[in-house]
Amino acid sequence: MLMRTKINIFLGLVVIVFSVLNIVWNHNYRLLTNESRNVQTISRNIVAINKQLLTEYSQKISGVEIQQKAVKLLGMKLPEKTKNIDL
């Protein structure tokens, strides 16, 4: 009888310890999931801004905006013929 009571107390304590560890683990997992979601959102924003900046930079490099402004504002015409110069 005494041995049975000790085993029941021990098993009860084991169940309580595992329950507390499970609660702590689930809480940490939830915090990690929220942190991961926040990092993914920030990463998507950074990628979107980077793509926008690359697009703007490539447009400036290509001179499309400059050419369009020259045609509209200054009334310039695009060249009809181009001559290749061999060096």
Secondary structure, DSSP 8 states (H G I E B T S, - for coil): -HHHHHHHHHHHHHHHHHHHHHHHHHHHHHHHHHHHHHHHHHHHHHHHHHHHHHHHHHHHHHTHHHHHHHHHHS-----S-------
